[in-house]
Amino acid sequence: MTPTDPHTKPTFWERLWHADPAEQPRPQRLATQLLQLLWVLRRDIFIGELNLRAMSLVYTTLLSLVPLLAVSFSMLKAFGVHNQIEPMLINFVAPMGEMGVEIINRVLEFVERMKVGVLGSVGLAILLFTVISLVQKIEQALNYVWRVKQPRTIVRRFSDYLSVIMVGPVLIFSAMGMSASIRNHTIVQQLLEMEALGTLILLLGKLIPFLFVTTAFFFIYLFIPNTRIGLRPALLGAAAAGGLWQSIGLLFGHFAAGATSYAAIYSGLAILILFMIWLYLNWLILLIGAQIAYYIQYPRQIRREPLTLPRGLAYRQLMVLLMVSIVRRFESEAPPITLEELNQQSELPRDLLELLLQKLLSYGFIATCREEPEGYLPTTAPEKLQLNHFLQVVDSNDTPPPTWLAHESAIAQLFSSLSEAREERLGALNFSQLAADNFSLRTCIDGRGWV
């Protein structure tokens, strides 16, 4: 948005969104980028689906918590670190105070009563299905954040989910066990007795919950979404989420300590209500951290306004340009062009590019290859795909003609004549010709000069 009056002084928001980062000093540029990031995060939380997906994950967690802990407990017992599960869970609900401890004790009672070894094949299958459904929900939420439209295949889903369920808890709880062993080591105890070093070690010890939470978030961001995520964006997003978790935990602790009205109104259900609120905040923090990681990896996605799909001429032009890029790569006999390469070529917003590619997929003009990294191929031989047919399909699926047009025969005839003129003018021009390096309208259209 630019001021209509050139003499009008631009507002703060206009300067924020229209400033050229290259002309700003580094501190000002970082402050501008931070403010833009906070703006889009606010929009994504209150206007986007982050809220709804966090609420959905709360419901799935309540159903899957005991089965997940039962599977994790069985795995951890084999490695001898199962005793670390209770301290971590108590640390997770620490902001709830005594009510959190009571919930964890109840949950662990259920887990101890559930004997995975005697469930039988059907019971074990149901148990694993419940656990996998939670991981699938997490993947769907993170795929939404990362604008991934294609979920994992069933085979990959089964293998990847089991890896996360089996290996993830073992790594986290093993690290916790090592941390506890180091703290109890004689040398560390002697260092704690030294005043200066002891104070420093105690301060560092308070960072341990933050480090474990950050590690868990980093692990989830890196392995759950069905896309490639850089180590730096995943780490920065996890660190931001870890810091937010610590801050929200302190505030929630004060809230839970003073929430006597909940106990008076809901009696025993007050604990469950507070637990659900805390679960919701945790899932929301996880999704916010993922959103931060996404914007760090794709900074051009930070926009003031939500994305809208172009219409009319701009839409047709983009579709033709995309198709030409895909065909050009195909005819060069190089590996299929990927989303990342198209993003670099076009400089379009990544999510807009994904929407346009989804349209081409739905029209049947392109297909995805199954190799890694995923690329795009034409489904028809380029020399057989005529531009006129392509535009007809794109136009008919863009916006259908209004029913009003049927009552105005003269206007309908005019548009029909325009369509016929386009068909005659384009002739048999195909995408193989369009993608050629020496393409020229003067020589390609039915051998006639272009006037």
Secondary structure, DSSP 8 states (H G I E B T S, - for coil): ---SSTTS---HHHHHHH--GGGS-HHHHHHHHHHHHHHHHHHHHHTSSHHHHHHHHHHHHHHHHHHHHHHHHHHHHHHT-GGGHHHHHHHHTGGGTHHHHHHHHHHHHHHHH--GGGSHHHHHHHHHHHHHHHHHHHHHHHHHHTT--S---HHHHHHHHHHHHHHHHHHHHHHHHHHHHHHTSHHHHHHHHSHHHHHHHHHHHTTHHHHHHHHHHHHHHHHSSSS---HHHHHHHHHHHHHHHHHHHHHHHHHHHT-HHHHHHHTTHHHHHHHHHHHHHHHHHHHHHHHHHHHHH-GGG--SS------HHHHHHHHHHHHHHHHHHHHTTSS-EEHHHHHHHH---HHHHHHHHHHHHHHTSEEE-SSSS-EEEESS-GGG-BHHHHHHHHHHHHS---GGGGG-HHHHHHHHHHHHHHHHHHTT-BHHHHTSTT--HHHHSTT----
